[in-house]
């Protein structure tokens, strides 16, 4: 592959998705993608190049330092792409706090500022920083940019962002931030592109994956979201609890002798679908199970999603469109059906045939609210934002 290339890194708490883009006429066109799942040992780099897929075993073990993993991954990528043509790297960073409201060019000062926000996202932010520093060490001088998951929500009104606690804590940064912003930015723009009649419409987007949240959008802007200060809040997820009465935590600490680390592990890793079912964190496994615990876990999941759609609809004064996205939202008709069945009072009606095959619009003609299934692409947003940032750096020798 010839031409200038752009890499993107989309790091979660336990996985890293890698996007490869060709820079053409100021735009980024995806030409490949890959993923490393740090939960599975030995590590494997899964690479997709056009119609071909490759599973490449890695000798590096990961851990707190990712230089070896990245160096080995770059080496394998060089078998398929001209890595000397890589002119920039864009990163997804989970938390921008009150510091970053849009994409930035990374330097020592911005990296330190991002690292300083790690207490706000202890599962994700350190991984983001490790990747940034690993790239900087392996390819010194290569421009890097950061795109922030919280930035899309930064314009929400204080009445949405405030908790009902003493005001001084808000000034200290304890507020509702919201996450999955890159996904919501993509879906909002994509819906407007595909359906100009719904540009600016009152829309709720349901990003349903291992991590899951919902966002209310109107006028193309985030107005409210289910996640708040942390990535635990909102609806139940694969292993995260979603919203929980703080009194439960006090009770566990007081009567069960649990410490902070144990409570944190409980909420992040042992709750959600996994905790509810006692079977699996994977909704696909639960859908195939005939055990009552599996059915109840899914019932709680879809009940909470429907309730959040209704709450978010109130935040934007109604509902014109509902969009399902991410792994569960895009590929699991039964989950969509269960959610929409609970929302019939909003005038939502599904076309069961369209829903069964994951078509773009799955609502019935008589439905007052249009319901869509649209695949998200966070890496495309990272790439587009990276090019936008780098366009202001015309004198950079690396981009000349």
Phi, psi and omega in degrees: 000122179257162180107167181286138183244156175229133175256146172234145176238124178242094187264128169260195180288334184223001179225159172228122173262135182243129177248141176242125186232141173267131180272115183228119175052043178077007179238162181248122179244123182294135178234353179187163177206157180209171179208144171238127178253111184283354178281342184251126179241141356292158181295144177229135175262114179265116185243134175240121177233102184061230181279353185262145175233148180223137172247112188250116177290139180250141177276332180295150185255355181080225183093201185287339179247124187256009184301315183293318178300314183291320180298316180293321178296316177300323179297318178290323177298328181295343176287344185237338184223154176279094184291342174289344180272357179290120185254348180193161177229131176248140182240142163276127174242129188294314190240125174254355181055215174266007184269318188241116179249011178190174182294151182222156168280134185271134170219185184303320183291316181290325178295317177297321179294322177293317179298324181295341179272002183303324178299338179279340180214071189294337179278327190255314189301316178301323178295319176302313182293320179300319179294316180301314182289326178295317177297317181298323180285322182282324182231068181301139181090347178285122181299138176232145177234162177233135173244136192250133180293335181275344190297323183298334183264359190296338181271005179298149181291150178305327179298334177276323190274341185279142164268156180274062176232169182311139188303330184299332181289327175300317179293339177272004176095009178269098187203175176279120180260316185081151183221189184058026185296327179294321177295316181293323177297317180296311184295319179300314179290322182291320177298317179295325179291317183282325183230080181304334179292344180253007176298125181084001184289165176281110190230139168248128179252127179253104177269099187246101175223205175301316165264140187218142175201172177229155182219136174265126183234135168216146185060024180076008184238149177289129179249333181193159180207163183278320174288152184227254182290325182231173178275009174273326193291162176101227183275159173300150180233197182301307181231000180260147190287331194075192184302137180214143178300123179303334178299331177297320181292318176301319181297316180297320180289324184280318187259336181255356179070021181284139177265179184300316182297322180291321178294318179297317178297321178300312186286325183274324194240345187236010184247211179060214180299323179296310181292319181296320185268327189069013185243304186199154173272353185267117182297334178294319177295318181293323179296330181273347183277147175258009180282141182297331179294325178293315179297319181293321178300316179291326177296317177297317180302307184287328176299314181290324177297312180299318178298324180287324174301316180296316180297316181292328176298323177296327181293333182245012173073027180139182183215117177261328184212143174237127182240128173260136180211177184071179193306309180288314182299326184275334194236001185237090182304324183295324178292314179300317181298315182295321178294310184292329178298326178283348184253018180301331180294343175271006181083018179273129175222131181267150165271105187300324179293315178295320180296323184296334183247016173058041177289171185296311178251122185247002177279151177284158181304327183277355182294129178288332177252129177282137181240129186234156169239113183229126179290134179274163180209081180296325181295326177295321177296316178302314181296315180297318180291324177299315179295323179296319178293314184290338179297337178272009183238055188298334185272000183296125180296333181290337184254004184286000000 
